[in-house]
């Protein structure tokens, strides 16, 4: 419906939410700014949307909870690697 530009704008918006959720789910303080959070969330939203489409759960009626879970999971991994959280253990 919105086309390519709408998809990008939606991914930026969802990316901010997904990146912020990822930072909340990781314990401790991550030393990164909002730009890095938004960028990681944006990439996770795009890749997570593609994975959800591939799995056949990308477009459902209502809220796509499985797609959102995939996106947040990818963002947690991205934030963890960016902030070095995985290497602190």
PyMOL Python script that loads the backbone (N, CA, C, O; Angstrom):
from pymol import cmd

cmd.read_pdbstr("""\
ATOM      1  N   UNK A   1       0.815  -1.187   0.000  1.00  0.00           N
ATOM      2  CA  UNK A   1       0.000   0.000   0.000  1.00  0.00           C
ATOM      3  C   UNK A   1       0.861   1.254   0.000  1.00  0.00           C
ATOM      4  O   UNK A   1       0.608   2.173  -0.779  1.00  0.00           O
ATOM      5  N   UNK A   2       1.866   1.307   0.854  1.00  0.00           N
ATOM      6  CA  UNK A   2       2.686   2.501   0.968  1.00  0.00           C
ATOM      7  C   UNK A   2       3.865   2.495   0.008  1.00  0.00           C
ATOM      8  O   UNK A   2       4.427   3.551  -0.281  1.00  0.00           O
ATOM      9  N   UNK A   3       4.240   1.351  -0.479  1.00  0.00           N
ATOM     10  CA  UNK A   3       5.372   1.263  -1.379  1.00  0.00           C
ATOM     11  C   UNK A   3       6.692   1.236  -0.629  1.00  0.00           C
ATOM     12  O   UNK A   3       6.743   1.018   0.582  1.00  0.00           O
ATOM     13  N   UNK A   4       7.739   1.458  -1.373  1.00  0.00           N
ATOM     14  CA  UNK A   4       9.094   1.345  -0.838  1.00  0.00           C
ATOM     15  C   UNK A   4       9.381   2.398   0.227  1.00  0.00           C
ATOM     16  O   UNK A   4       9.950   2.083   1.272  1.00  0.00           O
ATOM     17  N   UNK A   5       8.994   3.645  -0.029  1.00  0.00           N
ATOM     18  CA  UNK A   5       9.256   4.728   0.927  1.00  0.00           C
ATOM     19  C   UNK A   5       8.517   4.475   2.236  1.00  0.00           C
ATOM     20  O   UNK A   5       9.071   4.698   3.313  1.00  0.00           O
ATOM     21  N   UNK A   6       7.290   4.017   2.154  1.00  0.00           N
ATOM     22  CA  UNK A   6       6.529   3.695   3.358  1.00  0.00           C
ATOM     23  C   UNK A   6       7.158   2.573   4.153  1.00  0.00           C
ATOM     24  O   UNK A   6       7.131   2.585   5.384  1.00  0.00           O
ATOM     25  N   UNK A   7       7.725   1.604   3.455  1.00  0.00           N
ATOM     26  CA  UNK A   7       8.410   0.498   4.122  1.00  0.00           C
ATOM     27  C   UNK A   7       9.626   1.003   4.886  1.00  0.00           C
ATOM     28  O   UNK A   7       9.865   0.591   6.021  1.00  0.00           O
ATOM     29  N   UNK A   8      10.395   1.893   4.267  1.00  0.00           N
ATOM     30  CA  UNK A   8      11.586   2.446   4.921  1.00  0.00           C
ATOM     31  C   UNK A   8      11.195   3.291   6.127  1.00  0.00           C
ATOM     32  O   UNK A   8      11.802   3.166   7.190  1.00  0.00           O
ATOM     33  N   UNK A   9      10.194   4.146   5.976  1.00  0.00           N
ATOM     34  CA  UNK A   9       9.746   4.983   7.095  1.00  0.00           C
ATOM     35  C   UNK A   9       9.203   4.116   8.228  1.00  0.00           C
ATOM     36  O   UNK A   9       9.476   4.380   9.398  1.00  0.00           O
ATOM     37  N   UNK A  10       8.447   3.098   7.888  1.00  0.00           N
ATOM     38  CA  UNK A  10       7.944   2.172   8.903  1.00  0.00           C
ATOM     39  C   UNK A  10       9.066   1.436   9.612  1.00  0.00           C
ATOM     40  O   UNK A  10       9.010   1.234  10.825  1.00  0.00           O
ATOM     41  N   UNK A  11      10.098   1.028   8.856  1.00  0.00           N
ATOM     42  CA  UNK A  11      11.231   0.317   9.455  1.00  0.00           C
ATOM     43  C   UNK A  11      12.020   1.233  10.380  1.00  0.00           C
ATOM     44  O   UNK A  11      12.543   0.773  11.396  1.00  0.00           O
ATOM     45  N   UNK A  12      12.118   2.519  10.052  1.00  0.00           N
ATOM     46  CA  UNK A  12      12.800   3.469  10.940  1.00  0.00           C
ATOM     47  C   UNK A  12      12.016   3.619  12.233  1.00  0.00           C
ATOM     48  O   UNK A  12      12.597   3.589  13.318  1.00  0.00           O
ATOM     49  N   UNK A  13      10.709   3.780  12.126  1.00  0.00           N
ATOM     50  CA  UNK A  13       9.867   3.921  13.316  1.00  0.00           C
ATOM     51  C   UNK A  13       9.913   2.664  14.175  1.00  0.00           C
ATOM     52  O   UNK A  13      10.145   2.738  15.382  1.00  0.00           O
ATOM     53  N   UNK A  14       9.692   1.519  13.554  1.00  0.00           N
ATOM     54  CA  UNK A  14       9.728   0.248  14.286  1.00  0.00           C
ATOM     55  C   UNK A  14      11.139  -0.005  14.822  1.00  0.00           C
ATOM     56  O   UNK A  14      11.305  -0.551  15.913  1.00  0.00           O
ATOM     57  N   UNK A  15      12.150   0.394  14.049  1.00  0.00           N
ATOM     58  CA  UNK A  15      13.534   0.208  14.478  1.00  0.00           C
ATOM     59  C   UNK A  15      13.856   0.928  15.768  1.00  0.00           C
ATOM     60  O   UNK A  15      14.581   0.401  16.611  1.00  0.00           O
ATOM     61  N   UNK A  16      13.323   2.133  15.934  1.00  0.00           N
ATOM     62  CA  UNK A  16      13.536   2.854  17.195  1.00  0.00           C
ATOM     63  C   UNK A  16      12.927   2.122  18.371  1.00  0.00           C
ATOM     64  O   UNK A  16      13.521   2.054  19.447  1.00  0.00           O
ATOM     65  N   UNK A  17      11.742   1.575  18.166  1.00  0.00           N
ATOM     66  CA  UNK A  17      11.066   0.832  19.236  1.00  0.00           C
ATOM     67  C   UNK A  17      11.793  -0.481  19.508  1.00  0.00           C
ATOM     68  O   UNK A  17      12.035  -0.839  20.661  1.00  0.00           O
ATOM     69  N   UNK A  18      12.135  -1.193  18.443  1.00  0.00           N
ATOM     70  CA  UNK A  18      12.788  -2.497  18.586  1.00  0.00           C
ATOM     71  C   UNK A  18      14.170  -2.336  19.232  1.00  0.00           C
ATOM     72  O   UNK A  18      14.540  -3.119  20.107  1.00  0.00           O
ATOM     73  N   UNK A  19      14.928  -1.330  18.808  1.00  0.00           N
ATOM     74  CA  UNK A  19      16.246  -1.085  19.397  1.00  0.00           C
ATOM     75  C   UNK A  19      16.159  -0.725  20.870  1.00  0.00           C
ATOM     76  O   UNK A  19      16.970  -1.177  21.678  1.00  0.00           O
ATOM     77  N   UNK A  20      15.175   0.087  21.212  1.00  0.00           N
ATOM     78  CA  UNK A  20      14.984   0.459  22.614  1.00  0.00           C
ATOM     79  C   UNK A  20      14.580  -0.741  23.462  1.00  0.00           C
ATOM     80  O   UNK A  20      15.062  -0.900  24.583  1.00  0.00           O
ATOM     81  N   UNK A  21      13.697  -1.584  22.934  1.00  0.00           N
ATOM     82  CA  UNK A  21      13.318  -2.805  23.654  1.00  0.00           C
ATOM     83  C   UNK A  21      14.516  -3.722  23.861  1.00  0.00           C
ATOM     84  O   UNK A  21      14.664  -4.338  24.917  1.00  0.00           O
ATOM     85  N   UNK A  22      15.367  -3.807  22.849  1.00  0.00           N
ATOM     86  CA  UNK A  22      16.554  -4.658  22.964  1.00  0.00           C
ATOM     87  C   UNK A  22      17.465  -4.161  24.076  1.00  0.00           C
ATOM     88  O   UNK A  22      18.002  -4.960  24.842  1.00  0.00           O
ATOM     89  N   UNK A  23      17.643  -2.846  24.170  1.00  0.00           N
ATOM     90  CA  UNK A  23      18.487  -2.301  25.236  1.00  0.00           C
ATOM     91  C   UNK A  23      17.877  -2.541  26.611  1.00  0.00           C
ATOM     92  O   UNK A  23      18.599  -2.745  27.587  1.00  0.00           O
ATOM     93  N   UNK A  24      16.547  -2.517  26.688  1.00  0.00           N
ATOM     94  CA  UNK A  24      15.889  -2.786  27.963  1.00  0.00           C
ATOM     95  C   UNK A  24      16.030  -4.250  28.373  1.00  0.00           C
ATOM     96  O   UNK A  24      16.115  -4.554  29.563  1.00  0.00           O
ATOM     97  N   UNK A  25      16.056  -5.151  27.402  1.00  0.00           N
ATOM     98  CA  UNK A  25      16.129  -6.580  27.709  1.00  0.00           C
ATOM     99  C   UNK A  25      17.529  -7.031  28.111  1.00  0.00           C
ATOM    100  O   UNK A  25      17.673  -8.007  28.847  1.00  0.00           O
ATOM    101  N   UNK A  26      18.560  -6.335  27.638  1.00  0.00           N
ATOM    102  CA  UNK A  26      19.919  -6.715  28.017  1.00  0.00           C
ATOM    103  C   UNK A  26      20.240  -6.139  29.394  1.00  0.00           C
ATOM    104  O   UNK A  26      19.993  -4.959  29.642  1.00  0.00           O
ATOM    105  N   UNK A  27      20.785  -6.958  30.290  1.00  0.00           N
ATOM    106  CA  UNK A  27      21.119  -6.436  31.612  1.00  0.00           C
ATOM    107  C   UNK A  27      22.314  -5.489  31.547  1.00  0.00           C
ATOM    108  O   UNK A  27      23.170  -5.601  30.669  1.00  0.00           O
ATOM    109  N   UNK A  28      22.351  -4.564  32.488  1.00  0.00           N
ATOM    110  CA  UNK A  28      23.467  -3.623  32.550  1.00  0.00           C
ATOM    111  C   UNK A  28      23.250  -2.421  31.657  1.00  0.00           C
ATOM    112  O   UNK A  28      22.214  -2.274  31.009  1.00  0.00           O
ATOM    113  N   UNK A  29      24.261  -1.565  31.642  1.00  0.00           N
ATOM    114  CA  UNK A  29      24.190  -0.336  30.846  1.00  0.00           C
ATOM    115  C   UNK A  29      25.008  -0.506  29.582  1.00  0.00           C
ATOM    116  O   UNK A  29      26.167  -0.920  29.632  1.00  0.00           O
ATOM    117  N   UNK A  30      24.409  -0.190  28.463  1.00  0.00           N
ATOM    118  CA  UNK A  30      25.114  -0.252  27.195  1.00  0.00           C
ATOM    119  C   UNK A  30      25.575   1.164  26.852  1.00  0.00           C
ATOM    120  O   UNK A  30      24.783   2.106  26.864  1.00  0.00           O
ATOM    121  N   UNK A  31      26.852   1.299  26.551  1.00  0.00           N
ATOM    122  CA  UNK A  31      27.401   2.613  26.216  1.00  0.00           C
ATOM    123  C   UNK A  31      27.256   2.844  24.724  1.00  0.00           C
ATOM    124  O   UNK A  31      28.177   2.598  23.945  1.00  0.00           O
ATOM    125  N   UNK A  32      26.077   3.323  24.343  1.00  0.00           N
ATOM    126  CA  UNK A  32      25.792   3.616  22.950  1.00  0.00           C
ATOM    127  C   UNK A  32      24.726   4.693  22.895  1.00  0.00           C
ATOM    128  O   UNK A  32      23.895   4.803  23.797  1.00  0.00           O
ATOM    129  N   UNK A  33      24.750   5.476  21.846  1.00  0.00           N
ATOM    130  CA  UNK A  33      23.805   6.557  21.703  1.00  0.00           C
ATOM    131  C   UNK A  33      22.527   6.134  21.010  1.00  0.00           C
ATOM    132  O   UNK A  33      22.340   4.976  20.635  1.00  0.00           O
ATOM    133  N   UNK A  34      21.641   7.134  20.851  1.00  0.00           N
ATOM    134  CA  UNK A  34      20.361   6.858  20.209  1.00  0.00           C
ATOM    135  C   UNK A  34      20.537   6.513  18.737  1.00  0.00           C
ATOM    136  O   UNK A  34      19.782   5.703  18.198  1.00  0.00           O
ATOM    137  N   UNK A  35      21.520   7.115  18.085  1.00  0.00           N
ATOM    138  CA  UNK A  35      21.758   6.822  16.665  1.00  0.00           C
ATOM    139  C   UNK A  35      22.123   5.365  16.441  1.00  0.00           C
ATOM    140  O   UNK A  35      21.638   4.733  15.502  1.00  0.00           O
ATOM    141  N   UNK A  36      22.979   4.834  17.303  1.00  0.00           N
ATOM    142  CA  UNK A  36      23.372   3.432  17.193  1.00  0.00           C
ATOM    143  C   UNK A  36      22.186   2.530  17.511  1.00  0.00           C
ATOM    144  O   UNK A  36      21.985   1.508  16.855  1.00  0.00           O
ATOM    145  N   UNK A  37      21.403   2.905  18.513  1.00  0.00           N
ATOM    146  CA  UNK A  37      20.222   2.128  18.867  1.00  0.00           C
ATOM    147  C   UNK A  37      19.234   2.097  17.705  1.00  0.00           C
ATOM    148  O   UNK A  37      18.692   1.044  17.370  1.00  0.00           O
ATOM    149  N   UNK A  38      19.002   3.259  17.092  1.00  0.00           N
ATOM    150  CA  UNK A  38      18.088   3.351  15.965  1.00  0.00           C
ATOM    151  C   UNK A  38      18.609   2.563  14.765  1.00  0.00           C
ATOM    152  O   UNK A  38      17.837   1.879  14.093  1.00  0.00           O
ATOM    153  N   UNK A  39      19.903   2.654  14.494  1.00  0.00           N
ATOM    154  CA  UNK A  39      20.487   1.944  13.346  1.00  0.00           C
ATOM    155  C   UNK A  39      20.378   0.436  13.511  1.00  0.00           C
ATOM    156  O   UNK A  39      19.988  -0.270  12.581  1.00  0.00           O
ATOM    157  N   UNK A  40      20.722  -0.054  14.693  1.00  0.00           N
ATOM    158  CA  UNK A  40      20.638  -1.489  14.954  1.00  0.00           C
ATOM    159  C   UNK A  40      19.184  -1.950  14.896  1.00  0.00           C
ATOM    160  O   UNK A  40      18.890  -3.007  14.337  1.00  0.00           O
ATOM    161  N   UNK A  41      18.279  -1.168  15.467  1.00  0.00           N
ATOM    162  CA  UNK A  41      16.862  -1.503  15.415  1.00  0.00           C
ATOM    163  C   UNK A  41      16.321  -1.489  14.000  1.00  0.00           C
ATOM    164  O   UNK A  41      15.499  -2.334  13.646  1.00  0.00           O
ATOM    165  N   UNK A  42      16.770  -0.535  13.174  1.00  0.00           N
ATOM    166  CA  UNK A  42      16.351  -0.438  11.777  1.00  0.00           C
ATOM    167  C   UNK A  42      16.766  -1.680  11.000  1.00  0.00           C
ATOM    168  O   UNK A  42      15.961  -2.271  10.280  1.00  0.00           O
ATOM    169  N   UNK A  43      18.026  -2.069  11.149  1.00  0.00           N
ATOM    170  CA  UNK A  43      18.523  -3.261  10.445  1.00  0.00           C
ATOM    171  C   UNK A  43      17.788  -4.510  10.942  1.00  0.00           C
ATOM    172  O   UNK A  43      17.411  -5.372  10.147  1.00  0.00           O
ATOM    173  N   UNK A  44      17.589  -4.601  12.256  1.00  0.00           N
ATOM    174  CA  UNK A  44      16.877  -5.757  12.819  1.00  0.00           C
ATOM    175  C   UNK A  44      15.429  -5.795  12.331  1.00  0.00           C
ATOM    176  O   UNK A  44      14.888  -6.874  12.087  1.00  0.00           O
ATOM    177  N   UNK A  45      14.795  -4.626  12.187  1.00  0.00           N
ATOM    178  CA  UNK A  45      13.418  -4.582  11.703  1.00  0.00           C
ATOM    179  C   UNK A  45      13.338  -5.048  10.254  1.00  0.00           C
ATOM    180  O   UNK A  45      12.428  -5.794   9.890  1.00  0.00           O
ATOM    181  N   UNK A  46      14.285  -4.613   9.426  1.00  0.00           N
ATOM    182  CA  UNK A  46      14.270  -5.038   8.027  1.00  0.00           C
ATOM    183  C   UNK A  46      14.553  -6.532   7.880  1.00  0.00           C
ATOM    184  O   UNK A  46      13.825  -7.242   7.186  1.00  0.00           O
ATOM    185  N   UNK A  47      15.618  -7.007   8.539  1.00  0.00           N
ATOM    186  CA  UNK A  47      15.982  -8.420   8.434  1.00  0.00           C
ATOM    187  C   UNK A  47      14.906  -9.297   9.085  1.00  0.00           C
ATOM    188  O   UNK A  47      14.546 -10.345   8.550  1.00  0.00           O
ATOM    189  N   UNK A  48      14.402  -8.864  10.230  1.00  0.00           N
ATOM    190  CA  UNK A  48      13.345  -9.627  10.901  1.00  0.00           C
ATOM    191  C   UNK A  48      12.080  -9.716  10.074  1.00  0.00           C
ATOM    192  O   UNK A  48      11.406 -10.746  10.078  1.00  0.00           O
ATOM    193  N   UNK A  49      11.748  -8.640   9.358  1.00  0.00           N
ATOM    194  CA  UNK A  49      10.593  -8.671   8.469  1.00  0.00           C
ATOM    195  C   UNK A  49      10.789  -9.645   7.332  1.00  0.00           C
ATOM    196  O   UNK A  49       9.861 -10.362   6.956  1.00  0.00           O
ATOM    197  N   UNK A  50      11.997  -9.677   6.779  1.00  0.00           N
ATOM    198  CA  UNK A  50      12.296 -10.628   5.707  1.00  0.00           C
ATOM    199  C   UNK A  50      12.239 -12.071   6.198  1.00  0.00           C
ATOM    200  O   UNK A  50      11.704 -12.945   5.515  1.00  0.00           O
ATOM    201  N   UNK A  51      12.794 -12.317   7.384  1.00  0.00           N
ATOM    202  CA  UNK A  51      12.759 -13.668   7.958  1.00  0.00           C
ATOM    203  C   UNK A  51      11.316 -14.092   8.228  1.00  0.00           C
ATOM    204  O   UNK A  51      10.937 -15.232   7.962  1.00  0.00           O
ATOM    205  N   UNK A  52      10.516 -13.166   8.759  1.00  0.00           N
ATOM    206  CA  UNK A  52       9.116 -13.489   9.039  1.00  0.00           C
ATOM    207  C   UNK A  52       8.359 -13.801   7.748  1.00  0.00           C
ATOM    208  O   UNK A  52       7.537 -14.717   7.724  1.00  0.00           O
ATOM    209  N   UNK A  53       8.623 -13.056   6.679  1.00  0.00           N
ATOM    210  CA  UNK A  53       7.987 -13.347   5.395  1.00  0.00           C
ATOM    211  C   UNK A  53       8.417 -14.723   4.891  1.00  0.00           C
ATOM    212  O   UNK A  53       7.603 -15.491   4.378  1.00  0.00           O
ATOM    213  N   UNK A  54       9.698 -15.019   5.043  1.00  0.00           N
ATOM    214  CA  UNK A  54      10.222 -16.315   4.607  1.00  0.00           C
ATOM    215  C   UNK A  54       9.566 -17.458   5.367  1.00  0.00           C
ATOM    216  O   UNK A  54       9.303 -18.519   4.801  1.00  0.00           O
ATOM    217  N   UNK A  55       9.298 -17.234   6.671  1.00  0.00           N
ATOM    218  CA  UNK A  55       8.653 -18.265   7.493  1.00  0.00           C
ATOM    219  C   UNK A  55       7.137 -18.306   7.287  1.00  0.00           C
ATOM    220  O   UNK A  55       6.468 -19.224   7.762  1.00  0.00           O
ATOM    221  N   UNK A  56       6.601 -17.311   6.580  1.00  0.00           N
ATOM    222  CA  UNK A  56       5.170 -17.280   6.329  1.00  0.00           C
ATOM    223  C   UNK A  56       4.343 -16.642   7.424  1.00  0.00           C
ATOM    224  O   UNK A  56       3.127 -16.831   7.462  1.00  0.00           O
ATOM    225  N   UNK A  57       4.972 -15.886   8.320  1.00  0.00           N
ATOM    226  CA  UNK A  57       4.243 -15.247   9.416  1.00  0.00           C
ATOM    227  C   UNK A  57       4.397 -13.725   9.384  1.00  0.00           C
ATOM    228  O   UNK A  57       4.143 -13.050  10.382  1.00  0.00           O
ATOM    229  N   UNK A  58       4.810 -13.192   8.246  1.00  0.00           N
ATOM    230  CA  UNK A  58       5.081 -11.762   8.150  1.00  0.00           C
ATOM    231  C   UNK A  58       3.848 -10.901   8.030  1.00  0.00           C
ATOM    232  O   UNK A  58       3.864  -9.749   8.463  1.00  0.00           O
ATOM    233  N   UNK A  59       2.794 -11.414   7.464  1.00  0.00           N
ATOM    234  CA  UNK A  59       1.574 -10.623   7.268  1.00  0.00           C
ATOM    235  C   UNK A  59       0.385 -11.392   7.817  1.00  0.00           C
ATOM    236  O   UNK A  59      -0.070 -12.372   7.228  1.00  0.00           O
ATOM    237  N   UNK A  60      -0.099 -10.936   8.938  1.00  0.00           N
ATOM    238  CA  UNK A  60      -1.274 -11.545   9.550  1.00  0.00           C
ATOM    239  C   UNK A  60      -2.291 -10.448   9.811  1.00  0.00           C
ATOM    240  O   UNK A  60      -1.965  -9.264   9.717  1.00  0.00           O
ATOM    241  N   UNK A  61      -3.504 -10.823  10.132  1.00  0.00           N
ATOM    242  CA  UNK A  61      -4.479  -9.804  10.508  1.00  0.00           C
ATOM    243  C   UNK A  61      -4.202  -9.418  11.963  1.00  0.00           C
ATOM    244  O   UNK A  61      -4.072 -10.286  12.827  1.00  0.00           O
ATOM    245  N   UNK A  62      -4.116  -8.153  12.218  1.00  0.00           N
ATOM    246  CA  UNK A  62      -3.804  -7.686  13.567  1.00  0.00           C
ATOM    247  C   UNK A  62      -2.314  -7.424  13.725  1.00  0.00           C
ATOM    248  O   UNK A  62      -1.617  -7.130  12.753  1.00  0.00           O
ATOM    249  N   UNK A  63      -1.846  -7.533  14.931  1.00  0.00           N
ATOM    250  CA  UNK A  63      -0.435  -7.277  15.232  1.00  0.00           C
ATOM    251  C   UNK A  63       0.369  -8.539  14.941  1.00  0.00           C
ATOM    252  O   UNK A  63      -0.022  -9.637  15.335  1.00  0.00           O
ATOM    253  N   UNK A  64       1.472  -8.378  14.263  1.00  0.00           N
ATOM    254  CA  UNK A  64       2.338  -9.512  13.915  1.00  0.00           C
ATOM    255  C   UNK A  64       3.305  -9.786  15.069  1.00  0.00           C
ATOM    256  O   UNK A  64       4.452  -9.339  15.045  1.00  0.00           O
ATOM    257  N   UNK A  65       2.837 -10.517  16.070  1.00  0.00           N
ATOM    258  CA  UNK A  65       3.636 -10.747  17.279  1.00  0.00           C
ATOM    259  C   UNK A  65       4.876 -11.578  16.997  1.00  0.00           C
ATOM    260  O   UNK A  65       5.934 -11.316  17.570  1.00  0.00           O
ATOM    261  N   UNK A  66       4.772 -12.561  16.136  1.00  0.00           N
ATOM    262  CA  UNK A  66       5.930 -13.408  15.833  1.00  0.00           C
ATOM    263  C   UNK A  66       6.992 -12.598  15.106  1.00  0.00           C
ATOM    264  O   UNK A  66       8.180 -12.727  15.403  1.00  0.00           O
ATOM    265  N   UNK A  67       6.579 -11.765  14.159  1.00  0.00           N
ATOM    266  CA  UNK A  67       7.530 -10.911  13.445  1.00  0.00           C
ATOM    267  C   UNK A  67       8.199  -9.949  14.412  1.00  0.00           C
ATOM    268  O   UNK A  67       9.406  -9.727  14.322  1.00  0.00           O
ATOM    269  N   UNK A  68       7.438  -9.378  15.333  1.00  0.00           N
ATOM    270  CA  UNK A  68       7.999  -8.461  16.323  1.00  0.00           C
ATOM    271  C   UNK A  68       9.002  -9.172  17.223  1.00  0.00           C
ATOM    272  O   UNK A  68      10.045  -8.606  17.553  1.00  0.00           O
ATOM    273  N   UNK A  69       8.702 -10.397  17.622  1.00  0.00           N
ATOM    274  CA  UNK A  69       9.623 -11.164  18.461  1.00  0.00           C
ATOM    275  C   UNK A  69      10.932 -11.455  17.721  1.00  0.00           C
ATOM    276  O   UNK A  69      12.011 -11.389  18.309  1.00  0.00           O
ATOM    277  N   UNK A  70      10.831 -11.773  16.439  1.00  0.00           N
ATOM    278  CA  UNK A  70      12.032 -12.014  15.633  1.00  0.00           C
ATOM    279  C   UNK A  70      12.862 -10.739  15.540  1.00  0.00           C
ATOM    280  O   UNK A  70      14.085 -10.780  15.678  1.00  0.00           O
ATOM    281  N   UNK A  71      12.202  -9.610  15.306  1.00  0.00           N
ATOM    282  CA  UNK A  71      12.902  -8.338  15.190  1.00  0.00           C
ATOM    283  C   UNK A  71      13.592  -7.955  16.496  1.00  0.00           C
ATOM    284  O   UNK A  71      14.743  -7.516  16.483  1.00  0.00           O
ATOM    285  N   UNK A  72      12.907  -8.115  17.609  1.00  0.00           N
ATOM    286  CA  UNK A  72      13.506  -7.785  18.909  1.00  0.00           C
ATOM    287  C   UNK A  72      14.665  -8.725  19.210  1.00  0.00           C
ATOM    288  O   UNK A  72      15.698  -8.288  19.717  1.00  0.00           O
ATOM    289  N   UNK A  73      14.508 -10.011  18.903  1.00  0.00           N
ATOM    290  CA  UNK A  73      15.605 -10.961  19.116  1.00  0.00           C
ATOM    291  C   UNK A  73      16.846 -10.598  18.321  1.00  0.00           C
ATOM    292  O   UNK A  73      17.961 -10.655  18.841  1.00  0.00           O
ATOM    293  N   UNK A  74      16.657 -10.223  17.060  1.00  0.00           N
ATOM    294  CA  UNK A  74      17.794  -9.798  16.245  1.00  0.00           C
ATOM    295  C   UNK A  74      18.414  -8.514  16.787  1.00  0.00           C
ATOM    296  O   UNK A  74      19.634  -8.354  16.766  1.00  0.00           O
ATOM    297  N   UNK A  75      17.578  -7.601  17.272  1.00  0.00           N
ATOM    298  CA  UNK A  75      18.096  -6.356  17.837  1.00  0.00           C
ATOM    299  C   UNK A  75      18.878  -6.616  19.129  1.00  0.00           C
ATOM    300  O   UNK A  75      19.889  -5.959  19.379  1.00  0.00           O
ATOM    301  N   UNK A  76      18.424  -7.559  19.944  1.00  0.00           N
ATOM    302  CA  UNK A  76      19.165  -7.901  21.168  1.00  0.00           C
ATOM    303  C   UNK A  76      20.557  -8.417  20.802  1.00  0.00           C
ATOM    304  O   UNK A  76      21.548  -8.045  21.429  1.00  0.00           O
ATOM    305  N   UNK A  77      20.622  -9.265  19.797  1.00  0.00           N
ATOM    306  CA  UNK A  77      21.919  -9.769  19.346  1.00  0.00           C
ATOM    307  C   UNK A  77      22.784  -8.622  18.826  1.00  0.00           C
ATOM    308  O   UNK A  77      23.971  -8.544  19.144  1.00  0.00           O
ATOM    309  N   UNK A  78      22.195  -7.738  18.034  1.00  0.00           N
ATOM    310  CA  UNK A  78      22.943  -6.605  17.482  1.00  0.00           C
ATOM    311  C   UNK A  78      23.448  -5.662  18.560  1.00  0.00           C
ATOM    312  O   UNK A  78      24.607  -5.248  18.525  1.00  0.00           O
ATOM    313  N   UNK A  79      22.596  -5.317  19.514  1.00  0.00           N
ATOM    314  CA  UNK A  79      23.003  -4.430  20.611  1.00  0.00           C
ATOM    315  C   UNK A  79      24.057  -5.119  21.469  1.00  0.00           C
ATOM    316  O   UNK A  79      25.009  -4.480  21.919  1.00  0.00           O
ATOM    317  N   UNK A  80      23.892  -6.410  21.695  1.00  0.00           N
ATOM    318  CA  UNK A  80      24.874  -7.151  22.491  1.00  0.00           C
ATOM    319  C   UNK A  80      26.247  -7.152  21.855  1.00  0.00           C
ATOM    320  O   UNK A  80      27.249  -6.963  22.545  1.00  0.00           O
ATOM    321  N   UNK A  81      26.310  -7.359  20.555  1.00  0.00           N
ATOM    322  CA  UNK A  81      27.596  -7.338  19.864  1.00  0.00           C
ATOM    323  C   UNK A  81      28.169  -5.929  19.803  1.00  0.00           C
ATOM    324  O   UNK A  81      29.368  -5.739  20.010  1.00  0.00           O
ATOM    325  N   UNK A  82      27.322  -4.934  19.519  1.00  0.00           N
ATOM    326  CA  UNK A  82      27.804  -3.558  19.406  1.00  0.00           C
ATOM    327  C   UNK A  82      28.376  -3.054  20.722  1.00  0.00           C
ATOM    328  O   UNK A  82      29.429  -2.416  20.748  1.00  0.00           O
ATOM    329  N   UNK A  83      27.679  -3.343  21.810  1.00  0.00           N
ATOM    330  CA  UNK A  83      28.124  -2.850  23.112  1.00  0.00           C
ATOM    331  C   UNK A  83      29.160  -3.732  23.770  1.00  0.00           C
ATOM    332  O   UNK A  83      29.679  -3.388  24.832  1.00  0.00           O
ATOM    333  N   UNK A  84      29.473  -4.869  23.156  1.00  0.00           N
ATOM    334  CA  UNK A  84      30.467  -5.774  23.717  1.00  0.00           C
ATOM    335  C   UNK A  84      29.934  -6.625  24.852  1.00  0.00           C
ATOM    336  O   UNK A  84      30.714  -7.242  25.578  1.00  0.00           O
ATOM    337  N   UNK A  85      28.619  -6.672  25.021  1.00  0.00           N
ATOM    338  CA  UNK A  85      28.032  -7.414  26.110  1.00  0.00           C
ATOM    339  C   UNK A  85      28.358  -8.895  26.044  1.00  0.00           C
ATOM    340  O   UNK A  85      28.610  -9.516  27.077  1.00  0.00           O
ATOM    341  N   UNK A  86      28.360  -9.474  24.848  1.00  0.00           N
ATOM    342  CA  UNK A  86      28.653 -10.892  24.699  1.00  0.00           C
ATOM    343  C   UNK A  86      30.094 -11.228  25.027  1.00  0.00           C
ATOM    344  O   UNK A  86      30.401 -12.364  25.387  1.00  0.00           O
ATOM    345  N   UNK A  87      30.977 -10.253  24.908  1.00  0.00           N
ATOM    346  CA  UNK A  87      32.408 -10.500  25.131  1.00  0.00           C
ATOM    347  C   UNK A  87      32.807 -10.265  26.585  1.00  0.00           C
ATOM    348  O   UNK A  87      33.925 -10.602  26.973  1.00  0.00           O
ATOM    349  N   UNK A  88      31.917  -9.692  27.399  1.00  0.00           N
ATOM    350  CA  UNK A  88      32.211  -9.440  28.804  1.00  0.00           C
ATOM    351  C   UNK A  88      32.078 -10.681  29.660  1.00  0.00           C
ATOM    352  O   UNK A  88      32.571 -10.708  30.788  1.00  0.00           O
ATOM    353  N   UNK A  89      31.436 -11.688  29.158  1.00  0.00           N
ATOM    354  CA  UNK A  89      31.156 -12.893  29.959  1.00  0.00           C
ATOM    355  C   UNK A  89      32.356 -13.776  30.034  1.00  0.00           C
ATOM    356  O   UNK A  89      32.307 -14.832  30.664  1.00  0.00           O
TER     357      UNK A  89
END
""", "prot")
cmd.dss("prot")
cmd.show_as("cartoon", "prot")
cmd.util.cbc("prot")
cmd.orient("prot")
